[in-house]
Amino acid sequence: MAVLGIRPQIYSANPDLGNVVTALEPELFLRGLFDAALTAVRPAGCLPAFLPVRPQGRTIVVGAGKAAAAMAAAVEERWNGPLAGLVVTRYGHGQKTARIRVLEAAHPVPDAAGQQAAEEILKQVQDLTADDLVLCLISGGGSALLALPAPGLTLGDKQMISRALLKSGANIGEMNCVRKHLSAVKGGRLALACAPAKVVTLGISDVPGDDVSVIASGPTVADPTTREQALSILAKYGIEVPARVLAHLGSPHSETPKPGDPRLNRCEVHVIATAQHALQAAAAYARQQGVAPLILGDSLEGESRDVAYVHAAVARQIFHHGEPARRPCVILSGGETTVTVRGQGRGGRSAEFLLALAVTLGVPAWALACDTDGIDGTEDNAGAWFGPDVGERCVALGLNPAEYLSRNDGYTFFSSIGTLIHTGPTRTNVNDFRAIFLPAT
């Protein structure tokens, strides 16, 4: 094991990579992987290639999500012609723009600013013609930021249900099914408001499988889910809701436009950045450093600690048997895990994953887990990292990682050993990024 506080260099040769010999400082290598992943999915680089042809009429830009402001800035940078519009992003994720207004609101639980932003976006798309274009910019977080309740419901209803879903362990598809059926703008309803204008949606995907109907709850996309499914999800997780919410979901008026709806014929969608893009960029960086990448998947779901146990098993198989990869290698994965909150600790999905990994790994390795938006859950960190000396750090500081895991307190644990990662808002979002580095020796 490394001595506490010392960052060793690892010299590795991998014959499968052309006998490249690289001197690696493991923590910097992990950060290099993460930086490469983020660079690949930032709007400035990935958006311009997907811009549509300038219309005969007006171009109105609307959007929502943690990347919305950066996406708006990228549109302004490359658009040849007049622009107007409005996007909403999370507090602190704004960016200076000249022609497209940027509003900020709360995430993950919506607030009045998000409701006002949704109302103003609807005003932006009123009275359009068939010659006009609506360019819709969506990314992860848009579900909470476009917070306009359906008629008869209140913002308080949406806030209460959002909090309960976030603690329940529901996956993103389940949460967004409920959100769409309680909304006046999500689940394709924004597209209906834009008619008869053409609608082009550019999306940065934060959902496993890159389902465009789930990204930001698909405000401009047909919705394959139903109000009956929304009711079943609420029942599945034992979420009690006001009678007016049950009445709303029991009414046909709560149903969303479905695939094949002719009212959506002038809508097209392009996914411009995904978790797979980020993982491929990280893998290319690893190869440049003489390390073999092993991508487990871009759409892993499940409880964070369960996903960690699987990663640990793969790492042990590599360490002891050289399968399914030979060291030096790095295990990479993306997707969106969940945390069923049992304790009163601090920390999001990445901290939970990493703490569970530290508890069960059992072989010398370095690991990093971060959320690509720069915010792990509701905390101020993107994630954290650890090295083979994590056990020595625990002994020196009198920490029991299993106890921290039992109360979902990953943030406090990694803060105590000094390995939190703070990036600030990245202004993109393709969800979780995980890397486990196994050196040659």
C-alpha positions as CSV (number, residue, x, y, z in Angstrom):
1,M,0.0,0.0,0.0
2,A,1.0,3.6,-0.6
3,V,2.0,5.6,2.4
4,L,-0.7,8.0,3.5
5,G,-0.3,11.3,1.7
6,I,2.1,10.1,-1.0
7,R,1.0,9.8,-4.6
8,P,3.1,7.2,-6.2
9,Q,3.9,7.0,-9.9
10,I,3.0,3.8,-11.7
11,Y,5.2,2.7,-14.6
12,S,3.2,0.5,-16.9
13,A,3.9,-1.4,-20.1
14,N,1.1,-2.9,-22.1
15,P,2.1,-5.0,-25.1
16,D,-1.4,-4.9,-26.5
17,L,-1.0,-1.1,-26.9
18,G,2.2,-1.2,-28.9
19,N,4.6,-1.5,-25.9
20,V,3.8,2.0,-24.8
21,V,5.5,2.8,-21.5
22,T,3.8,5.6,-19.5
23,A,4.6,7.1,-16.1
24,L,1.3,7.7,-14.5
25,E,0.4,9.6,-11.4
26,P,-2.9,7.7,-10.6
27,E,-4.9,10.6,-9.3
28,L,-4.0,12.8,-12.3
29,F,-4.7,9.9,-14.6
30,L,-8.2,9.6,-13.2
31,R,-8.8,13.3,-13.5
32,G,-7.5,13.2,-17.0
33,L,-10.1,10.5,-17.9
34,F,-12.9,12.6,-16.4
35,D,-11.7,15.8,-18.2
36,A,-11.5,14.0,-21.5
37,A,-15.1,12.7,-21.0
38,L,-16.4,16.2,-20.2
39,T,-14.7,17.8,-23.1
40,A,-16.3,15.4,-25.5
41,V,-19.9,16.3,-24.4
42,R,-19.6,20.0,-23.9
43,P,-22.1,22.0,-26.1
44,A,-19.5,24.2,-27.7
45,G,-17.9,21.2,-29.4
46,C,-20.8,18.9,-30.1
47,L,-23.8,21.2,-30.9
48,P,-22.8,23.2,-34.0
49,A,-22.9,20.2,-36.4
50,F,-26.6,19.6,-35.6
51,L,-27.9,23.2,-36.2
52,P,-30.8,23.2,-38.7
53,V,-31.2,25.3,-41.8
54,R,-32.3,28.9,-41.2
55,P,-36.1,29.2,-41.8
56,Q,-37.9,31.7,-43.9
57,G,-39.6,33.1,-40.8
58,R,-38.5,33.6,-37.2
59,T,-36.2,31.4,-35.1
60,I,-37.2,31.0,-31.5
61,V,-34.9,29.2,-29.1
62,V,-36.3,27.6,-26.0
63,G,-34.9,25.0,-23.7
64,A,-34.3,23.6,-20.2
65,G,-31.6,21.7,-18.4
66,K,-28.3,21.9,-16.7
67,A,-26.6,22.4,-20.1
68,A,-29.2,24.8,-21.5
69,A,-27.3,28.0,-21.0
70,A,-24.1,26.6,-22.6
71,M,-26.2,25.2,-25.4
72,A,-27.8,28.6,-26.0
73,A,-24.4,30.2,-26.1
74,A,-23.2,27.7,-28.6
75,V,-26.2,28.4,-30.8
76,E,-25.5,32.2,-30.7
77,E,-21.9,31.6,-31.6
78,R,-22.7,29.7,-34.8
79,W,-26.2,30.9,-35.9
80,N,-26.3,33.0,-39.1
81,G,-29.4,35.1,-38.6
82,P,-31.7,36.7,-36.1
83,L,-32.5,34.8,-32.9
84,A,-34.8,35.3,-29.9
85,G,-35.9,33.1,-27.0
86,L,-35.4,31.9,-23.5
87,V,-33.9,28.9,-21.7
88,V,-33.9,27.9,-18.0
89,T,-31.1,26.2,-16.2
90,R,-30.2,25.3,-12.6
91,Y,-29.1,28.0,-10.2
92,G,-25.4,28.6,-10.8
93,H,-25.3,27.0,-14.2
94,G,-26.0,30.1,-16.2
95,Q,-23.8,31.6,-18.9
96,K,-23.6,35.0,-20.6
97,T,-25.6,35.2,-23.8
98,A,-26.5,38.2,-26.0
99,R,-29.8,37.3,-27.7
100,I,-31.3,34.3,-25.8
101,R,-32.4,35.0,-22.2
102,V,-31.2,32.7,-19.5
103,L,-33.2,32.2,-16.4
104,E,-32.2,30.1,-13.4
105,A,-34.4,27.9,-11.2
106,A,-34.2,25.1,-8.6
107,H,-33.2,21.4,-9.2
108,P,-34.0,18.7,-8.3
109,V,-37.1,19.9,-6.5
110,P,-38.9,22.6,-8.6
111,D,-39.6,26.1,-7.4
112,A,-41.6,29.2,-8.4
113,A,-38.8,30.4,-10.7
114,G,-39.1,27.2,-12.7
115,Q,-42.8,27.6,-12.9
116,Q,-42.4,31.2,-14.1
117,A,-39.8,30.1,-16.7
118,A,-42.1,27.5,-18.1
119,E,-44.9,30.0,-18.4
120,E,-42.6,32.4,-20.2
121,I,-41.4,29.7,-22.6
122,L,-45.0,29.0,-23.6
123,K,-45.4,32.7,-24.3
124,Q,-42.3,32.6,-26.5
125,V,-43.9,30.0,-28.8
126,Q,-47.4,31.6,-29.2
127,D,-48.7,32.9,-32.5
128,L,-46.0,31.2,-34.7
129,T,-46.5,30.3,-38.4
130,A,-45.5,27.4,-40.6
131,D,-42.5,29.4,-41.8
132,D,-41.1,29.7,-38.2
133,L,-38.6,27.5,-36.4
134,V,-38.5,26.5,-32.8
135,L,-35.1,25.3,-31.7
136,C,-35.5,23.4,-28.4
137,L,-32.4,22.7,-26.3
138,I,-32.9,20.1,-23.7
139,S,-30.6,18.3,-21.3
140,G,-30.7,16.6,-17.9
141,G,-32.4,18.5,-15.2
142,G,-35.1,19.9,-17.5
143,S,-37.8,17.9,-15.8
144,A,-37.5,19.9,-12.6
145,L,-36.7,23.2,-14.3
146,L,-39.8,23.2,-16.5
147,A,-42.2,23.2,-13.6
148,L,-45.6,24.2,-14.8
149,P,-48.3,22.1,-13.1
150,A,-51.2,20.7,-15.2
151,P,-54.5,22.6,-14.7
152,G,-56.0,21.9,-11.3
153,L,-52.6,21.0,-9.7
154,T,-50.3,23.2,-7.7
155,L,-46.5,23.7,-7.5
156,G,-46.7,22.3,-4.0
157,D,-48.1,19.0,-5.4
158,K,-45.2,18.7,-7.8
159,Q,-42.7,19.6,-5.1
160,M,-44.1,17.0,-2.7
161,I,-44.1,14.2,-5.3
162,S,-40.6,15.1,-6.5
163,R,-39.2,14.8,-3.0
164,A,-40.9,11.5,-2.5
165,L,-39.7,10.0,-5.8
166,L,-36.1,11.2,-5.2
167,K,-36.0,9.3,-1.9
168,S,-37.9,6.2,-3.2
169,G,-35.3,4.6,-5.4
170,A,-37.4,5.1,-8.5
171,N,-35.3,5.2,-11.7
172,I,-35.3,8.2,-14.0
173,G,-37.8,6.7,-16.5
174,E,-40.3,6.1,-13.7
175,M,-39.9,9.5,-12.2
176,N,-40.3,11.2,-15.6
177,C,-43.4,9.2,-16.4
178,V,-45.1,10.7,-13.3
179,R,-43.7,14.1,-14.0
180,K,-45.0,14.1,-17.6
181,H,-48.6,13.3,-16.6
182,L,-48.6,16.1,-14.0
183,S,-47.2,18.8,-16.3
184,A,-48.6,21.4,-18.7
185,V,-45.5,21.4,-20.8
186,K,-43.7,18.0,-20.6
187,G,-44.5,14.8,-22.5
188,G,-44.9,16.5,-25.9
189,R,-47.1,19.3,-24.8
190,L,-44.6,22.0,-25.5
191,A,-44.5,20.8,-29.1
192,L,-48.3,21.1,-29.4
193,A,-48.0,24.7,-28.2
194,C,-45.5,25.5,-31.0
195,A,-47.7,24.4,-33.9
196,P,-47.7,25.0,-36.8
197,A,-44.0,26.0,-36.6
198,K,-41.3,23.4,-37.3
199,V,-39.7,22.1,-34.1
200,V,-36.1,20.9,-34.0
201,T,-34.9,19.5,-30.6
202,L,-31.3,19.1,-29.8
203,G,-30.7,16.9,-26.7
204,I,-27.8,16.1,-24.4
205,S,-28.8,12.7,-22.9
206,D,-28.6,12.0,-19.2
207,V,-30.8,8.9,-19.4
208,P,-29.7,5.2,-19.8
209,G,-30.5,4.2,-23.4
210,D,-30.7,7.8,-24.6
211,D,-34.5,7.7,-24.9
212,V,-35.5,11.1,-26.2
213,S,-38.9,10.8,-24.6
214,V,-37.2,10.6,-21.2
215,I,-34.6,13.4,-21.5
216,A,-36.1,16.4,-19.6
217,S,-39.4,14.4,-19.7
218,G,-39.6,14.9,-23.5
219,P,-41.3,18.3,-23.8
220,T,-41.3,18.1,-27.6
221,V,-41.5,14.3,-28.1
222,A,-44.4,11.8,-28.2
223,D,-44.8,10.0,-24.9
224,P,-45.2,6.2,-24.9
225,T,-46.0,6.0,-21.2
226,T,-49.5,6.3,-19.8
227,R,-51.4,7.9,-16.9
228,E,-52.2,4.3,-15.7
229,Q,-48.4,3.7,-15.5
230,A,-47.9,6.9,-13.5
231,L,-50.5,5.7,-11.0
232,S,-48.8,2.3,-10.8
233,I,-45.4,3.9,-10.1
234,L,-46.9,6.0,-7.3
235,A,-48.4,2.9,-5.8
236,K,-45.3,0.8,-6.3
237,Y,-43.2,3.2,-4.1
238,G,-46.0,3.9,-1.6
239,I,-46.1,7.6,-2.4
240,E,-49.2,9.2,-0.9
241,V,-50.6,12.1,-3.1
242,P,-53.5,14.5,-2.6
243,A,-56.9,13.5,-3.9
244,R,-56.7,16.1,-6.7
245,V,-53.6,14.4,-8.1
246,L,-55.4,11.1,-8.1
247,A,-58.4,12.7,-9.8
248,H,-56.2,14.3,-12.4
249,L,-54.4,11.0,-13.2
250,G,-57.7,9.3,-13.4
251,S,-58.9,11.7,-16.1
252,P,-58.3,11.3,-19.8
253,H,-57.2,14.9,-19.9
254,S,-54.0,14.0,-18.1
255,E,-52.9,11.8,-21.0
256,T,-50.0,12.9,-23.2
257,P,-49.7,12.8,-27.0
258,K,-48.6,9.4,-28.2
259,P,-46.3,8.1,-31.0
260,G,-47.9,8.6,-34.4
261,D,-49.8,11.7,-33.3
262,P,-50.1,13.8,-36.5
263,R,-49.8,17.0,-34.5
264,L,-46.1,16.1,-34.0
265,N,-45.3,15.5,-37.7
266,R,-43.2,18.7,-37.9
267,C,-41.0,17.7,-35.0
268,E,-37.5,16.2,-35.2
269,V,-35.0,15.3,-32.5
270,H,-31.3,14.9,-32.5
271,V,-29.3,13.5,-29.5
272,I,-26.0,15.4,-29.8
273,A,-24.1,14.0,-26.7
274,T,-24.4,10.9,-24.7
275,A,-22.6,8.9,-22.0
276,Q,-21.2,6.6,-24.7
277,H,-19.5,9.6,-26.3
278,A,-17.9,10.5,-22.9
279,L,-16.8,7.0,-22.3
280,Q,-15.2,6.7,-25.7
281,A,-13.3,9.9,-25.2
282,A,-12.0,8.6,-21.8
283,A,-11.1,5.3,-23.4
284,A,-9.1,7.1,-26.1
285,Y,-7.3,9.1,-23.4
286,A,-6.5,5.9,-21.5
287,R,-4.9,4.3,-24.6
288,Q,-2.8,7.4,-25.1
289,Q,-1.4,6.8,-21.6
290,G,-0.7,3.1,-22.3
291,V,-3.6,1.8,-20.3
292,A,-6.2,-0.6,-21.8
293,P,-9.8,0.6,-21.3
294,L,-12.7,-1.8,-20.5
295,I,-16.1,-0.1,-21.0
296,L,-18.7,-2.1,-19.0
297,G,-21.6,-0.1,-20.3
298,D,-23.0,3.4,-20.8
299,S,-26.5,2.7,-19.4
300,L,-26.0,0.9,-16.0
301,E,-28.9,1.3,-13.6
302,G,-29.7,0.0,-10.2
303,E,-28.8,0.8,-6.6
304,S,-25.5,2.6,-6.4
305,R,-24.1,0.1,-3.9
306,D,-25.2,-2.9,-5.9
307,V,-23.5,-1.5,-9.1
308,A,-20.4,-0.9,-7.0
309,Y,-20.4,-4.6,-5.9
310,V,-20.5,-5.7,-9.5
311,H,-17.6,-3.4,-10.5
312,A,-15.6,-4.7,-7.5
313,A,-16.2,-8.3,-8.7
314,V,-14.9,-7.4,-12.2
315,A,-11.9,-5.6,-10.7
316,R,-11.0,-8.7,-8.6
317,Q,-11.4,-11.0,-11.7
318,I,-8.9,-8.8,-13.6
319,F,-6.5,-8.6,-10.7
320,H,-6.5,-12.3,-9.9
321,H,-7.1,-13.9,-13.3
322,G,-6.4,-11.3,-16.0
323,E,-9.9,-11.5,-17.3
324,P,-11.7,-9.9,-19.1
325,A,-8.8,-7.5,-19.5
326,R,-5.1,-7.5,-18.6
327,R,-3.4,-4.9,-16.4
328,P,-2.7,-2.1,-16.6
329,C,-6.3,-1.3,-17.4
330,V,-9.1,1.0,-16.4
331,I,-12.8,-0.1,-16.0
332,L,-15.1,2.6,-17.3
333,S,-18.9,2.9,-17.0
334,G,-21.8,5.3,-17.2
335,G,-25.5,5.4,-16.7
336,E,-27.7,6.5,-13.8
337,T,-27.8,4.6,-10.5
338,T,-30.2,5.3,-7.7
339,V,-30.0,5.5,-3.9
340,T,-32.7,4.4,-1.6
341,V,-32.2,6.7,1.3
342,R,-32.1,4.8,4.6
343,G,-30.0,7.2,6.7
344,Q,-29.5,10.8,7.4
345,G,-26.1,11.2,5.8
346,R,-24.9,13.5,2.9
347,G,-24.0,12.4,-0.6
348,G,-25.3,11.6,-4.0
349,R,-25.1,8.6,-6.3
350,S,-21.4,8.9,-7.0
351,A,-20.4,9.1,-3.4
352,E,-22.6,6.1,-2.5
353,F,-21.1,4.1,-5.3
354,L,-17.5,4.9,-4.4
355,L,-18.0,4.3,-0.7
356,A,-19.6,0.9,-1.4
357,L,-16.7,0.1,-3.8
358,A,-14.1,1.1,-1.1
359,V,-15.9,-1.3,1.4
360,T,-15.9,-4.3,-0.9
361,L,-13.1,-3.9,-3.5
362,G,-10.4,-6.0,-1.8
363,V,-7.6,-5.3,-4.4
364,P,-5.2,-2.4,-4.8
365,A,-6.7,0.1,-7.2
366,W,-7.6,3.7,-7.7
367,A,-11.2,4.8,-8.4
368,L,-13.2,7.9,-9.3
369,A,-16.9,8.4,-9.5
370,C,-18.4,11.8,-10.5
371,D,-21.6,13.2,-12.0
372,T,-20.8,14.9,-15.3
373,D,-22.9,18.0,-14.4
374,G,-20.5,18.7,-11.5
375,I,-23.1,18.2,-8.8
376,D,-23.4,14.8,-7.0
377,G,-27.0,14.8,-5.9
378,T,-27.6,18.0,-4.1
379,E,-24.1,18.5,-2.8
380,D,-21.3,20.9,-3.8
381,N,-19.0,18.3,-5.2
382,A,-19.0,16.4,-8.5
383,G,-17.9,13.2,-6.8
384,A,-14.7,11.7,-5.2
385,W,-11.8,9.4,-5.6
386,F,-9.7,7.0,-3.6
387,G,-6.5,5.0,-3.9
388,P,-5.0,1.8,-2.3
389,D,-4.2,3.8,0.8
390,V,-7.9,4.3,1.7
391,G,-7.7,1.6,4.4
392,E,-4.7,3.3,6.0
393,R,-6.4,6.6,5.9
394,C,-9.4,5.1,7.7
395,V,-7.2,3.6,10.4
396,A,-5.3,6.9,10.9
397,L,-8.5,8.9,11.2
398,G,-10.6,6.3,13.1
399,L,-13.2,5.9,10.3
400,N,-15.4,2.9,9.6
401,P,-16.5,3.1,6.0
402,A,-19.2,0.5,6.4
403,E,-20.9,2.7,9.1
404,Y,-20.8,5.7,6.7
405,L,-22.4,3.5,4.0
406,S,-25.2,2.3,6.3
407,R,-26.3,5.9,6.7
408,N,-25.8,7.0,3.1
409,D,-23.0,9.4,4.2
410,G,-20.5,9.2,1.4
411,Y,-19.9,12.9,1.2
412,T,-18.8,13.1,4.9
413,F,-16.6,10.1,4.5
414,F,-14.7,11.4,1.5
415,S,-14.5,14.8,2.9
416,S,-12.9,13.3,6.0
417,I,-10.2,11.6,4.0
418,G,-9.7,14.7,1.7
419,T,-10.7,13.2,-1.6
420,L,-13.8,15.0,-2.7
421,I,-13.7,16.4,-6.3
422,H,-15.1,19.9,-6.9
423,T,-15.5,21.0,-10.4
424,G,-18.3,23.5,-10.1
425,P,-21.0,23.4,-12.8
426,T,-19.7,21.8,-16.0
427,R,-22.7,23.0,-18.0
428,T,-23.2,19.6,-19.6
429,N,-24.8,16.4,-18.3
430,V,-24.5,12.8,-19.5
431,N,-24.9,11.5,-15.9
432,D,-22.6,9.2,-14.0
433,F,-18.9,8.6,-14.9
434,R,-17.0,5.9,-13.1
435,A,-13.4,4.7,-13.5
436,I,-11.4,2.1,-11.7
437,F,-7.7,1.9,-12.5
438,L,-5.7,-1.3,-12.0
439,P,-2.0,-0.8,-12.5
440,A,0.4,-3.5,-13.8
441,T,2.0,-4.0,-10.5
